[in-house]
Amino acid sequence: MGEVVMRDYQRAGFEAVREQWKCGNKRTVVCYPTGTGKCQSLCSFCWSEGLTTIGELFAKQATRIMGPGGPKEIAGWHDDGVREGLKATLECGLTIDGTREHRIWCRRDDGFEGWVKLGELQGNEYAAVARGQADWGKLKVDSEDAYLLGLLYQSNFSENRTVPLCILRGTKQAVRSFLRGYWDGDGWVDGQIRCSSASSVLIDQIHQLLLGLGVYCARSLKPVPGHCDAHILAVRDVQAFDREVGITRFGITKDQNYDRLLAKKRNTNLDTVPGIGRTIQAMGSGLPSKCRRKDSWRQADAYYDGKKKPSYPLVRELAEAAPPSPARGRRLRRRTPAGAGPRGR
């Protein structure tokens, strides 16, 4: 193993022990929640040489998992048994299921950004949703075979259908070909790019695969009287979908709707940066007057209270218009990395 980097709460505990020792209290007990608060349910999705679940990794005692900074080595596993937990559902349909101590990265309109325990969520947070971060598998599947597998899922109403294991463990190209075939067969375009299935697990897996490719989506549920409910997945980032997946042109109505959708100017109100008003206000208060007269900063005060949210392109313009300074621009640039998109609330 490489150098161990402690988390903030671990450092706090370490420093507290040192203070006790300085005071002469050598018999010090450190108590943290089991698993140091990082406990998730077995069905939670994760990346480890393909899309899998915590339960599958635990069953084979895997040693690798995808983290915020890339694939990391797993130091050890612990079965926490049956514990009280919470499930947080974001507006985009994603769910986070874990113990009350499990922490997620959040942002609030008051400018706060950091780790928050599930048990301490207030309901006014924006949770970070990773896009374009995946640990793709190594299983090579011929692109045409993967495409045909996707086509086979056309109009299948089984509640138990899932993405084939060879695709979940496959390379990035195999996943892209499968999704292209799936959308050619079972997707539709009617102002939005969407697909649906009676299988909740199938839609969850497709949702995660698209996020791995950098395509932001939102899922919803449509009750169908007398039949299985329809789980619907709608693409929010049309440009990313066209770049990573796309559809095959067969000269049908879907193709025409798709091309019209691509030709439309992107609605930046659907791709905004939440919880950043206070940062813009603090940054603007220290800017020279000549900078505030620039086009991007003239109406910046409209975003101070957080009710109106700026688009990602606008925030980048604000950061670029500010003079170079360790205290200015860096925070905005950090919050809007290249290729970033919407986050779930």
Buried (B, 14 or more C-beta within 10 A) or exposed (E): EEEEEEEEBBEEBEEEBEEBEEEEEEEEEEEEBBBBBBBBBEEBBBBBBBBBBBEBBBEEEBEBBBBEEEEBEBEEEEEEEEBEBBEBEBEBBBBBBBBBBBBBBBBBBEBEBEEBBBBEBEEEBBBBBBBBBBBBBEBEBEBEEBBBBBBEBEEEEEEEBBBBEBBBBBBBBBBBBBBBBBBBBBBBBEEBBBBBBBBBBBBBBBBBBBBBBBBBBBBBEEEEEEEBBBBBBBBBBBEBBBEBBBBEEEEEEBBEBBEEBBEEEEEEEEBBBBBBBBBBBBBBEEBEEEBBEBEBBEEBEEBBEBEEBBBBEBBBBBBEBBEEEEEBBBBBBEBBEEEBBBBBB
